[in-house]
Amino acid sequence: MGKIKVHEFTSLDGAIGAPTWTMDYGFPDDLAQAIDGFIASCTGILLGRTTYQEFGPAWSTRTVEEDAGAPFFNRTPKYVVSSTLRDTDWGPARVLGGYERTAIEKLKADSDGDLYVSGSGTLVRAMIADGLVDELHLVVYPVALGAGPYLFPPGTGTTSLALAGVADLSNGAVHLTYGPAA
């Protein structure tokens, strides 16, 4: 059985939308090492439809020379949670259908390794609410954007997590790792 490891770039006020604003902070080696550390055990990528459709064009043409993460994103099997997507054009990929807790539990149970999730706010919120996220990796940047989408938008309700790790990064961001609350 694998773990579900979620990764989000977030602002101080919790915005997680397309993180183009992170470019102002660069992508230093310690950030790359942190991400490499938690994806090393991942043998699958779990994404919502919107993130899958945004990542495909962004990653499919990248080479390892351009970005060390390209082989992981392009070669690793992807599982897409969507009730509307029928065909995949960035593979290997399989559409799981709309969100169902039991389908995610089965995918997790049948996995030989861990599952990596990036972005996919709607999917992540549902999995957190259902207790399916084993590790939540937040890279928090020292900026408040004042606009969402947010990981925990107003009205979400109380979500309790347990802090599992903190690391300062050289670009001013902080890598926070959370697990399920005890």
Order of alpha helices (4+ residues) and beta strands (2+ residues): beta-alpha-beta-alpha-alpha-beta-beta-alpha-beta-alpha-beta-beta-beta
